């Protein structure tokens, strides 16, 4: 009986630790392969920008009625250099826009989003928010 209590106690502790990891966001950590890819393209996987983009998880959207899903993890595993960079910048853009849509700047040559297909990594609702901006602008 004592052995059973020890086994169950250890199991309960492991379950509790896993629960705490989920709450703290550790469960969202990028895989080793994704992390290695980010490092190979000179992106710091521990940077705040990457952590924020990663925290957004899977972006579920659609184009012409077709469902699409994107995540930092999936783009990194597919070794999509431009996709990873645009995903990070787009997620930072929409986070900033949602926080304060009055602070904006125009997108032009040299801006990180200029060469991105910005709408790709936005949900349908986020695209509607961006569409309200005239002319097209990016938060500072």
N, C-alpha and C positions, 0 to 999 in steps of 0.2 A: 504494500500500500504506500509506503514511504517513497519507493522508487517512482510509482505512478504520480504522486504529488509533485515530486521533483521534475518529472518529465512535463507534466501539465503546467507547472509554474514556469519552467523555462520556455515553453511554447507560448504561454500568455505574455511573457516578457518580450519575446520576438515579435508577436503580433502587435503589441503596444508600441514597440520601437518602429515597426513598419508604418503604423498609423501616424506617429509623430513625424516620420520622414515625409509622408504625404502632406501633412499640414504645413511643414516647413518649406515645401517646394523641392526637396531633394529628389523626389520621385520624378521630377521633370528634367533631371540632369541629362545632358546630351550623352549619347553612347560614345564609347572610346573612338570608334571609327569616325563619327561626326566631328568629335573634338579634334582628332588628328587632321581631318580635312580643313577645318577652320584654321588651325595652326599653319597648314601648308600654304594657305592663301593669305597669310599675315593678318588674320583676325584673331584677337584674343578671346578665347571662349569664356574667360572669367570676367570680361568687361561688362559694365552695367548695360550697355546697349544690347549685347548678346543676351544677357539674362532677361531683359525686358521683352525682347523679341521671342525668346524661348518660352517665357511665361504665357504668351498669347496662345501657345499650343497649336492645335490644328485649326487653320482658317478654312471654314466651309463656305463656299461661294458657288456661283453658277455663271455660265456664259451661254447665251442662246438656249436656255433651258437645260443645259447639261451641267450636272453637279461636278464641282472641282474641289479638291482638298489640297492644302499646302501646309507645310510646317518647316521650321528651320532644320529639324532632324532629317526629314525626307529629302529636302534639297541638298543637304550636306552629304547624305549617304549616296545620292545620285551624282555627287561631285559637280554640281551646277554652281560654278563660281559666281557668275552674274546673278543667278537666282538667289543665292545666299545673301549677297550684298544688298540686292534690291529688297528682299524680304525684311532684313534688319532695318534698312532705312525707311521702308514703307510702314512697318509697324511702329517705328519711332514717330514718324509723321502723323499717323492717325491718333496715336496716344496724345501727342502735343495738341493736335487740332481739337480733340474732344475736351482737353483740359482748358483751352482758351483759343477760340476761333478768331479772336480779334488780333492776335499777334501773328502776322503772316508776311511772307516775302515771295516774290515771283521766282518761279523755277526757270532757270536759263542755263546756258553752257557753263560747265564747271560745278553746278549744283549736283549733289549725289543722286537726286531723283530724276535729273534731266534725261538720262539714258535708260531709265527704268520704265517698264510698262506699269506705271503706278497702280492702276486699278486691279492688276492681277492678284495681288496679295491682300485685297480688302474684301470684307463680307459685302453682301448686297446692301445691307443697311449703311455700312461705312461708305460705300460708293455714292449713295444718295446724299450723305452728308457732304462729301467732297464736291458733288455736282452743284451744290448751293453756292459754292465759292465762285465769284466772277471778278476779274479773270482768274484763271487757275493760279492758285498760290500755294505756298508751303509754309507751315508754321516756322517761326524763327527758333 
